[in-house]
Amino acid sequence: MNKQDMVKIIKKAMSANRKSLSEPETKALISAWGIPVPKTALIKKQEEIAAATKNLNPPFVLKVVSPDILHKSEIGGVKTELKDAEEINKAWAKMIIDIKDKSPKHRIDGFLLEEMAPKGVEVIIGALRDPQFGPAVMFGIGGIAVELMKDVSYRLAPINKKYALDMIREVKSYPLLTGFRGSKPVDLENIASVIIKLSEILIKIEDIKEIEINPLIVYEKGVMAVDARVVLNSI
């Protein structure tokens, strides 16, 4: 799917008064801008699980797809470390029960089955339209540094490589990216590239209010956008 196709999908979502894109749509969007995402399969029926696993490599991640759910993990909408079709089927059944118990009005459009990304350093990258300053981008190290310490940096968009690298070096937890306590340094160039690309998406598509990748897993070489969301502007 190319950039023009994604603009059409967003326009269609806006015309249907949707407030956000689904995760498959969001990952198609960032993939169109060259940001790596895990190999996935969208499953509508439980009977499709066995066939989907033949095209993916374990371990698997199963995620609910719903227009009403932005934070899937908070209501039990994500299961990880699944080894085969049998475990996926059990996770599917339990997930439906958990979601209906906690949020009975939420619609379920299907499930996203993904190859589970290898472990690495988790970062968060976002872009938003500030009411006062306009388009801006944000960077932070994932986990407790963001949630408790609010250790993030901001720049106005559009942004270039120099400013993107400055953002990365600016956070207090930056040493986690450079080989802290014997760990290997991670790919700063690719992190900067993702920051720039989210900036470009926000500038290009005015219907997007917020876009966030959380986490972006970073390796010694390369990155992987494991989870992402898009909030649309109100009509």
MIVEX-54913 format. One record per residue (C-alpha): residue number from 1; z, x, y. Coordinates in nm, 3 decimals, padded with zeros to 5 digits. Example, Ala and Ser with C-alpha at 12.3 -4.5 7.8 and 13.67 -1.06 7.14 Angstrom:
- seq  zz  xx  yy
- 1  00.780  01.230  -00.450 $
- 2  00.714  01.367  -00.106 $
//
This chain:
- seq  zz  xx  yy
- 1  00.000  00.000  00.000 $
- 2  -00.100  00.144  00.338 $
- 3  00.050  00.115  00.687 $
- 4  -00.179  -00.169  00.793 $
- 5  -00.084  -00.371  00.483 $
- 6  00.283  -00.327  00.567 $
- 7  00.233  -00.453  00.922 $
- 8  00.076  -00.769  00.775 $
- 9  00.367  -00.816  00.531 $
- 10  00.615  -00.786  00.818 $
- 11  00.420  -01.037  01.028 $
- 12  00.422  -01.278  00.733 $
- 13  00.798  -01.233  00.691 $
- 14  00.850  -01.300  01.062 $
- 15  00.639  -01.616  01.048 $
- 16  00.859  -01.738  00.762 $
- 17  01.168  -01.684  00.983 $
- 18  01.305  -01.415  00.753 $
- 19  01.571  -01.186  00.899 $
- 20  01.503  -00.888  00.674 $
- 21  01.263  -00.734  00.426 $
- 22  01.343  -00.717  00.057 $
- 23  01.419  -00.378  -00.093 $
- 24  01.077  -00.361  -00.268 $
- 25  00.909  -00.438  00.065 $
- 26  01.123  -00.185  00.250 $
- 27  01.049  00.087  -00.003 $
- 28  00.679  00.006  00.014 $
- 29  00.705  00.047  00.392 $
- 30  00.873  00.387  00.391 $
- 31  00.651  00.502  00.105 $
- 32  00.347  00.416  00.318 $
- 33  00.488  00.663  00.574 $
- 34  00.517  00.932  00.307 $
- 35  00.891  00.909  00.229 $
- 36  00.956  00.957  -00.146 $
- 37  01.115  00.666  -00.335 $
- 38  01.211  00.629  -00.703 $
- 39  00.959  00.491  -00.950 $
- 40  01.033  00.119  -00.983 $
- 41  00.935  -00.208  -01.147 $
- 42  00.996  -00.555  -01.001 $
- 43  01.111  -00.791  -01.275 $
- 44  01.108  -01.168  -01.235 $
- 45  01.210  -01.268  -01.588 $
- 46  01.451  -01.113  -01.834 $
- 47  01.173  -01.110  -02.096 $
- 48  00.991  -00.848  -01.887 $
- 49  01.263  -00.584  -01.922 $
- 50  01.141  -00.420  -02.244 $
- 51  00.787  -00.372  -02.111 $
- 52  00.917  -00.233  -01.779 $
- 53  01.128  00.034  -01.949 $
- 54  00.819  00.178  -02.120 $
- 55  00.679  00.289  -01.784 $
- 56  01.006  00.435  -01.650 $
- 57  01.234  00.716  -01.758 $
- 58  01.608  00.661  -01.822 $
- 59  01.873  00.646  -01.697 $
- 60  01.795  00.329  -01.504 $
- 61  01.932  00.144  -01.203 $
- 62  01.918  -00.236  -01.183 $
- 63  01.938  -00.406  -00.841 $
- 64  01.923  -00.768  -00.739 $
- 65  01.640  -00.871  -00.506 $
- 66  01.745  -01.145  -00.265 $
- 67  01.648  -01.243  00.090 $
- 68  02.014  -01.331  00.150 $
- 69  02.177  -01.005  00.038 $
- 70  02.160  -00.688  00.250 $
- 71  02.458  -00.506  00.094 $
- 72  02.405  -00.550  -00.279 $
- 73  02.688  -00.331  -00.408 $
- 74  02.951  -00.540  -00.228 $
- 75  02.883  -00.841  -00.452 $
- 76  02.808  -00.663  -00.778 $
- 77  02.433  -00.653  -00.728 $
- 78  02.381  -00.294  -00.845 $
- 79  02.427  -00.141  -01.190 $
- 80  02.367  00.229  -01.259 $
- 81  02.352  00.469  -01.556 $
- 82  02.176  00.215  -01.782 $
- 83  02.031  00.387  -02.088 $
- 84  01.797  00.134  -02.248 $
- 85  01.667  -00.225  -02.251 $
- 86  01.979  -00.352  -02.428 $
- 87  02.210  -00.221  -02.155 $
- 88  01.976  -00.355  -01.886 $
- 89  01.984  -00.702  -02.044 $
- 90  02.364  -00.701  -02.050 $
- 91  02.379  -00.580  -01.689 $
- 92  02.129  -00.849  -01.584 $
- 93  02.335  -01.128  -01.739 $
- 94  02.664  -01.005  -01.591 $
- 95  02.508  -00.952  -01.249 $
- 96  02.383  -01.310  -01.229 $
- 97  02.730  -01.440  -01.318 $
- 98  02.903  -01.211  -01.065 $
- 99  02.666  -01.299  -00.781 $
- 100  02.682  -01.673  -00.844 $
- 101  03.060  -01.652  -00.861 $
- 102  03.096  -01.461  -00.533 $
- 103  02.797  -01.601  -00.342 $
- 104  02.666  -01.919  -00.510 $
- 105  02.425  -02.002  -00.225 $
- 106  02.243  -01.668  -00.237 $
- 107  01.890  -01.687  -00.376 $
- 108  01.781  -01.443  -00.646 $
- 109  01.410  -01.356  -00.636 $
- 110  01.422  -01.107  -00.920 $
- 111  01.552  -00.761  -01.002 $
- 112  01.438  -00.411  -00.921 $
- 113  01.449  -00.165  -01.211 $
- 114  01.439  00.199  -01.100 $
- 115  01.452  00.546  -01.243 $
- 116  01.791  00.683  -01.143 $
- 117  01.753  00.975  -00.902 $
- 118  01.926  01.303  -00.991 $
- 119  02.244  01.383  -00.802 $
- 120  02.220  01.575  -00.476 $
- 121  02.367  01.567  -00.127 $
- 122  02.365  01.217  00.022 $
- 123  02.273  01.161  00.385 $
- 124  02.210  00.851  00.592 $
- 125  01.920  00.814  00.835 $
- 126  01.860  00.512  01.051 $
- 127  01.660  00.385  01.347 $
- 128  01.745  00.092  01.573 $
- 129  01.652  -00.076  01.899 $
- 130  01.943  -00.035  02.137 $
- 131  01.956  -00.318  02.396 $
- 132  02.019  -00.068  02.676 $
- 133  01.841  00.253  02.572 $
- 134  01.562  00.125  02.347 $
- 135  01.448  00.283  02.017 $
- 136  01.687  00.546  01.879 $
- 137  01.744  00.737  01.556 $
- 138  02.067  00.827  01.378 $
- 139  02.166  01.092  01.121 $
- 140  02.483  01.148  00.923 $
- 141  02.612  01.298  00.598 $
- 142  02.672  01.026  00.340 $
- 143  03.001  00.910  00.197 $
- 144  03.340  00.947  00.364 $
- 145  03.207  01.152  00.657 $
- 146  03.012  00.852  00.784 $
- 147  03.248  00.572  00.678 $
- 148  03.577  00.717  00.804 $
- 149  03.495  00.998  01.046 $
- 150  03.187  00.838  01.209 $
- 151  03.030  01.184  01.190 $
- 152  02.681  01.097  01.312 $
- 153  02.431  01.211  01.573 $
- 154  02.181  01.011  01.781 $
- 155  01.858  01.072  01.972 $
- 156  01.618  00.845  02.157 $
- 157  01.284  00.785  01.984 $
- 158  01.017  00.913  01.952 $
- 159  01.152  01.242  01.824 $
- 160  01.000  01.578  01.730 $
- 161  01.096  01.838  01.470 $
- 162  01.313  02.045  01.705 $
- 163  01.527  01.746  01.805 $
- 164  01.547  01.626  01.445 $
- 165  01.682  01.964  01.331 $
- 166  01.923  01.965  01.626 $
- 167  02.055  01.626  01.509 $
- 168  02.118  01.763  01.161 $
- 169  02.303  02.072  01.288 $
- 170  02.508  01.866  01.532 $
- 171  02.724  01.678  01.280 $
- 172  03.061  01.831  01.192 $
- 173  02.988  01.816  00.819 $
- 174  02.666  02.017  00.857 $
- 175  02.807  02.303  00.637 $
- 176  02.773  02.067  00.338 $
- 177  02.397  02.111  00.374 $
- 178  02.393  02.490  00.401 $
- 179  02.564  02.605  00.083 $
- 180  02.929  02.501  00.117 $
- 181  03.161  02.669  -00.139 $
- 182  02.880  02.810  -00.349 $
- 183  02.651  02.507  -00.354 $
- 184  02.283  02.562  -00.283 $
- 185  02.140  02.493  00.065 $
- 186  01.935  02.174  00.083 $
- 187  01.593  02.097  00.226 $
- 188  01.654  02.058  00.601 $
- 189  01.281  02.046  00.674 $
- 190  01.236  01.734  00.463 $
- 191  01.542  01.567  00.617 $
- 192  01.392  01.629  00.961 $
- 193  01.061  01.487  00.841 $
- 194  01.228  01.161  00.733 $
- 195  01.407  01.130  01.070 $
- 196  01.072  01.169  01.247 $
- 197  00.903  00.915  01.019 $
- 198  01.168  00.649  01.077 $
- 199  01.125  00.711  01.449 $
- 200  00.750  00.658  01.408 $
- 201  00.800  00.334  01.211 $
- 202  01.026  00.189  01.480 $
- 203  00.782  00.284  01.757 $
- 204  00.481  00.155  01.563 $
- 205  00.622  -00.179  01.442 $
- 206  00.798  -00.367  01.721 $
- 207  00.906  -00.646  01.485 $
- 208  01.158  -00.410  01.324 $
- 209  01.505  -00.420  01.477 $
- 210  01.677  -00.176  01.240 $
- 211  01.572  00.044  00.950 $
- 212  01.813  00.249  00.741 $
- 213  01.795  00.476  00.439 $
- 214  02.136  00.505  00.276 $
- 215  02.148  00.718  00.082 $
- 216  01.867  00.965  00.116 $
- 217  01.942  01.213  -00.160 $
- 218  01.857  01.568  -00.060 $
- 219  01.785  01.854  -00.299 $
- 220  01.719  02.225  -00.269 $
- 221  01.355  02.118  -00.245 $
- 222  01.264  01.760  -00.161 $
- 223  01.435  01.429  -00.090 $
- 224  01.452  01.079  -00.242 $
- 225  01.520  00.751  -00.060 $
- 226  01.742  00.568  -00.310 $
- 227  01.833  00.263  -00.103 $
- 228  01.684  00.127  00.217 $
- 229  01.693  -00.185  00.432 $
- 230  01.503  -00.334  00.724 $
- 231  01.635  -00.593  00.970 $
- 232  01.370  -00.783  01.162 $
- 233  01.379  -00.896  01.524 $
- 234  01.471  -01.258  01.580 $
- 235  01.184  -01.483  01.676 $
//
